[in-house]
Amino acid sequence: MTAQYKVVASDGNYQTSPPSDAVSASTGELSDAELLAMLQEACFHYYWEGADPHSGMARKNIPGDDRILATGASAVGIAALIVGVDRGFITRGQGIERITKIMDFLEHAQRYHGAWSHYMDGNTGRTMPVFGMFDNGGDLVETSFLMDGLLAARRYFRGNSDAEKNLNQRISQLWETVEWDWYRGPQPGDFL
């Protein structure tokens, strides 16, 4: 099947560009392996190329306010980075460099009893109250997602190089400084 289409871009103020010239694309049958490879590479490129340049983390939306980082979505970006290295889309060194950039940012970002907020400013690491004025603390769900991604990276990048050893130690340090039990509250509840 062949389809023709035009592309319109939107800026941060939702102003649209004139449409592009018409282009066409054709579909074809893919094996399961080909489909998986195509999806993995597209996902990788989204997070690799769309990452915040200061922190290496995932932006909330593109286009949009490009200062806003999404903590939980960054975990998916880290997972895509691991896939990118494993599939040869980037080198192991490039993957380590990006994870190191993320670690440099997270170690200095604003935290609440070890947890990061849902959204952070990619330039400063400070909380961005995107949901409203009371969105001003740690988000345990988003922090859990982020730590899942980092722990997967710790497991994947476990070689003998100084860079990988250092990365593993730093990820362990962040993991251990999240005060998971503080978020339980002072009174034991029915679900503990």
N, C-alpha and C positions, 0 to 999 in steps of 0.2 A: 504494500500500500504506500502511496506517495501523497504527502500533504504539503501544501504551501502555506506560509505564514509570514507575518510581519512582527517585529519586536518593538515595543515601546518601553523606554526606561522612565523610572520615577525617582525624583530626588527626595531628600529628607523632608521637604515641604509638600510632597505628593504632587509636584508639578511634573507633567509628563512631557517627554520629548516628542518630536514628530516621529511617525512610524518609519522603520527602516524600509529598504527595498524588500520586495518579496523574495523569500528564499524557499527552498524545498528540501524535504527530508524524506527518506524512504525507510520503511520498517523491513525487518527480515526476521526469520526464525532464529532463535538462539537456543543453544543447549543450556542446561541448568548451570554448568560451569561458566559458560560465557556470560550469562545473565548475572551471576554472582560477581564475577570479575568486573563487569561494567558498573554494577551498583557500588561495589567497594571502592573502585577508583573515583567515581563521581562523588561519593560521600567524603572520601579522603580529601579531594581537591576543594570541596566546599569549606571544610574546616582548616585546611592548610592555607589556602589563599585568602579566605575571609577572616582569618584570625586578627585580633587586635595587634598592631605592630609593637606596642609597648610591653604587653603582658604575654602574648602568645595564646591567650584564651579566646573562647568563642564569644562573638558579639551577640547581643540580644536579637537584633534584626538588621538586615541589610536590604534595602537602604533604611536609614533611620538615624537616630542619635547614636553615632558610632563610638561614643564614650561608654555606653552601657554594656557590661559584660554579664553573661548568664552563667552563673556558677555551675548549675547542674548540666547545662548543655556543654560546658567545657569538658565534662567527663566523657561525653560522647566524642568530642574532638580528640581527647587523649586516646580513646579506643581506636578512633580512625587513624591516628598517628601510628599506633602500634601496627595496625593492618598495613598502613603505607610502607613501613619499614619491612615488614614480613613479605609483602608482595613485590618489593623492589621499586615502589613509586618514588621513594627517597632513600638515601643511604642511612645506615645505622647512626653515623655521626650526626647527620641532620636531625634525626629523631631525638637523639640525646641533647643536642643543642636546643631544640624547641622545648623539650620537657624541662631543661635547666632554666630556660627563660621563664617558664610558667612557675617553677619553684621560686626563682628570685622574686617574682611578683607576689606570690602567695605568702611568702615568709614575712613580707612587710605590709600586706593588706590588713585592713581593719578586721578584727575578729572579736567575737563575743563568747567568752569561755571556750575559746578554741574554734568555734564555728564561724563560718563566713556568712555574710548576708546573701540574700537571693540575687541581688544585682549589685555590682560594684562599678566604680569609675575606673576605666582602663588606664587612665593617666595617674591616678592617685591611690587607688586601692581602697578608697573610702566608699561606704555604703551609699547607694543611690535609692532613695525612697520612691521607686517607680509606682508602687501600689498605693501610696498615700503617706501621710505624715507619720503613721504608726508603723510603717515598714522600716524599722530602725534597729534591728537586732539580728542575731544569728538565725539562720534558717537550717534546721537540723536535717530536713529532707534533702535540700540542695547540697549541703555539706556532705551528706552520706553518698550522694551520687558522685560528687567530686572525689571523695576519698576512694570510692570504688575504682574510678579511672586511674587515680594515682597508684593504688595498690596493684592494679593490673600492670601498670608501667614498671613498678618496682619488680614484679615477678618476671616481666619480659626482659628488661634491661638488667640482667644479673651477671654480666660478664666480669672478667678480671681486671678490666681497665680502671684506672683511677677515677675517670669520669663516671663510670657506672657504679662503682663502689660508693662514691660521694653522693650520687643521685639516690641510691638506695637508702643511705643513712639519713639524708634530708627528708625523704618521703616518710620514713619510719618516725622521724622526729615530729613531723606535722601530725601524723596519725595519732601518736601518743599524747599530743597536747590538746586534742579535742576532748573537752570534758563531757563525754557522753552522759555520764551519770548525773551531772548538774542539771541537765534538761529534764530529768525525771521529776524534779520538784522535791520539796522537803517531805511531803507525806506519801508514804507508799500507797499506791492505788490498787484497784482490782486487777490491773493488767501487768503487774510486775512479777 
